[in-house]
Amino acid sequence: MFKNRLKYLFLLAAFVPFGCGSLCVAVAQVAVADDPRPEGGVYLIGMGPGAPDLLTIKARNILKKADRVYCFDFLEHEVARFVGSDALTVASPLLRGKHHMSDLGGLEGEKRKRALKSIAESERFVRHVQKLVAQGKTVAIAAAGDPTIFCPWSWVMGELGGSNFSVVPGLSSFNAANAALEQSITTKGGAVLISSGQHLGTADENGRLAMTLVFFTHRTKIDQLIERLLDRYRPDTPLAIVAEASYAGEQVIHSTLGKITKMLETRQLPKLYLLYVGDALQKRPDD
């Protein structure tokens, strides 16, 4: 079932002269239908990198109209800006990056128990959301950044995807960090590799890195990552760290692969940061 609402646009068509010599404004009334949306549906919404003014208008409108909004605890404050307390639910941490049965082969002990709990919790969550949608409710799942880039909710695309499911894109912390660098990261070769630390790119015959590597470091330790990169690339390879992009505490650190470990001995990195490596970066190491 679809809701069709009409809006009227009044267009200035022409000035029409009349016999008395006066002018009259001719106005055309045009009916414009909104995009039809089903009653009941699921939206996976990108909340942007953090700053509230970087949330898209579309995402904000859906959050306001949703009957139920889910997010993880670290995003609760940001989502609450746009959602009433009666509609907002903090989701179980067991739903973060939900495990699939195919992933259990190498898990033992407590890790296996947690994975099984994660699967059971996700199944309950999916059934609950499907029930809400069947009742004609609109459900929004709020994710940090963009839902398609290292998102802990990405699994719902397979579990809840369908005709009544939509992904609403958002600015990623990757976009915000690029802006903080104030330069193009594709000036040499135009290639960018976004990685969680598993893929390190390939050096040329001179040990140089034409592409830009961008690491989301939530799954790896930076000191171990730097060691692995130094085994592959030259120590003078430019490097940049962008921390808390778009937040009030945003900071940018410029260095090189060979110097960054020493530099970080006297600096405490916040929880949220991206690591950039490559010769396309401007060479502006901090002193």
N, C-alpha and C positions, 0 to 999 in steps of 0.2 A: 504494500500500500504506500502511496506517495502523497506527500503534502505539496501542493502547488500554491504558491503565494504570488500575487501580482504586485509589482511596483509600477508607479506611473512616472514617466519622464516627460516633462513639458519642454518641448523644443521650440525655440524661436524660429519660425518658418520664414516670415517675410513681413514687410511693412506694406499694407494694402491701401492705396489711396481711395477715398470715398468722394462722393459728389460735393460735399461741403468743403473739400480741400484738406480735411483733417486726415491724420494717419491712424490706422488701427493695427494693433499687433495681432498677427494670425498665429495661433498656438495649436500645435498638434499634440494630442495625447496618445502616448504609445504604451501598450501593456508589455511588460518584460517579465518573464517567468524566472524565478530562481532555479538553480540547479536542483532537480528533484532528488531527495534523499529518502531512503527507506526509514520507516519507523523502527528503530532498533538497529544497532550496529556497533562495531568495535573500531576504534581509532588508536593506532600506535603513533604517538605524537612526539616529535622532537622538540625539546624545551630550549634548545640553543645552548651556548657554552656557559651561560651563567647570568650575564647581565639581563635584567628584565626587559629592557627595551630592544633586545635582540630576538625576542620571541616573535614569531610571525603572527600576523593578524589572523590568519586562518586557524592556527593552533590556539590562540587566545579565545576565539569565538567558540570553538568546539569545547574547550575546557569549561567555559561558562555555561554552556547548554547541557553538558553531560549529566546524566543521572548518577553515575558512579565513576570516580577517578581513582586509579591505582598508581602508586609510585613507591620507590624504595625510600628508606628513612633519610638517606643523605640528600634527597631531593624534596623532602616534605616542605621545608620553609619556602622554597622557590615556587612550588606548585600551589601552595596555600595563598599566594598573592592573587590568584585568579579563580580559585575554587572555594566554595563554602565548606565549612567544617563538616556539615552533614553529608556532603557528597564525597569527601576525600577519605581514602583508606590507605594506610601504609601496608605494603605487601610484605609477606614473609621473606626473609633473606634466603630461604631455601629455593626461591624462584630465580635467583640470580644465576644466569648462565645455566639453566636447568640441564641436568645430565640426561642423556639418552641411554637406553639399554645397551646399545652398541659400544658405549664408552666405558663399560664396567669391566671389561676383560682384564685390565692390568691393575685394578683397584683392590685393595685388601684392607682389612681391619676397619678403623674408624672412617677412613675415606670412602670405603664401600658402603658403610652404613649411612653416611651422610648423602651419598649419591642416591641410594634407594629412597631415603626420606625426601630428597629433592624431586624425584620422579613422582612419588605419591602425592606430594603437595601440588605439583604442577597439574596433575590429573584432576585434583579437586578444584583447583583454580579454573581450569578450562571448563569443567562441567558447570561451575557457578556462573561464569561469564556467559556461557551458552544459554543458561536458564534466564538470565537477565535480558538477553537479546530476544529470546522467544517471547518475553513479556512486553516487548516493544521498547525496552530501555536502551539508552545510548551509553556505552561504556568507553572511557578513555584510559589508555595506559600511557603514562608520562615517562619519557626517557630523557636522560641528559644528552645534550648535543644533537646528533642526528641518529635516528634509529637504525640506520644501515651500516654504521661504522663502529665496531667494537661495542655493541650494545648488549647489556645483560638480559634484555627482553627480546633479543632477535629470534629466539625459539618460538615465540607466539605466532610468527608469520606462517610457520608450517602447521601449527596446531589450530589456529583460529582463522587462517586465511580463507577467503571465499568472497562471494558477491557482497556480503555485508561487512567486509573488512577493508580498512584503508590505512595506508602509511602516510603520515603527514610529515614531510621533511623538515628538518631544522638545521640551523647553522651548527657545524661541528666545532669542537675545540680546535680542530685542525684549521678551520677557516679563521677562527679568532687568533690563533697563534701566528698564522701567516700575516695577518694584519699587524700584529705586534712587532714582527720582524721588519716591517716597512720596506719590503723588497719583493721582487718576483723570485720564486724558488724554482722556476723553470727556465732560467736564462741560458743555461748550458745544457744542451741536449733535450731539454723539455720533458725529461722523464722523472717521475716521482714514485717512490716505493713506500707505501704505508705498511708498517709492520708492528707486531707486538713483541718482536725480539727474536723470532724464529728465523726470519729471512733477513740476510745482511747485504744483499746485493752482490755485485761482482766488480772487482777492480780491473782496470785496463792493464796493458803490458808494463806501464810505468808505475803501477800501484795507485793510480789516481781514480777518483770517483766522480764521473761526469753527472750521474743522476743524483737526486737528493733523496736521502733516506729520512723518513719521518717515523719515529718510534713512539707508540703509545706505551708508556713504561709501567702500566699497572700490573703487568704480568712478569716483569723481570727486574733485577737489581741493576742499577746503573753502573756500578763498579765492575760487575761481571760482564756487562754488555760492552763497556769500553775496552776491556781486555780482549774480547773476541774481535772487536773492530780493529784494534791495533795489530792483530795477527794478519789482517787482510789489507789494511790501508796505511798510508804514510802518516807519521805523527803530526805533520803540519796540515793535515786535512781540516778545513774549517768546521766548526761545530757551534751550535747554538741551543740553549735551553730556554724554553718559554714556559714560565710557571704561572698558574692561575689566570690564564688568558681570559680577558674581558671582566675579571673581578677587580675590585678596588686595589688589591694587593698584587696586581700583575707585575711580573719582572722578567727581564730578558738578560741572559748571560751569554756573552760571546767568548769563544775560546777555540782550542784545537784539540784533536784527539790526544795529543801528547801532553797537554797542559791541564786538561780539565780535572783530572783526578786530584792533583795537587791543589787546585783552586777550590774544589769542593770540601777540602779538609777544614776550611774556615767558614763555610757557608752551610746553612741548613735549608735543604730544599723542602718546599711544602708537598702535600700529598699529590696535587694535580700538576703535572708538567709533561711537556712533549720535548723530545730530543731530536734535533735536526743535524744531519751530517752530510757533507758533500762540498765539492769544489764550486758549486753554483752559489753558495752562501757568501755574502760579503765578508771579507777578512777584517773584522773589527774586534780582535780579542781584547777583553777587559784587562786592565792592569791591576 
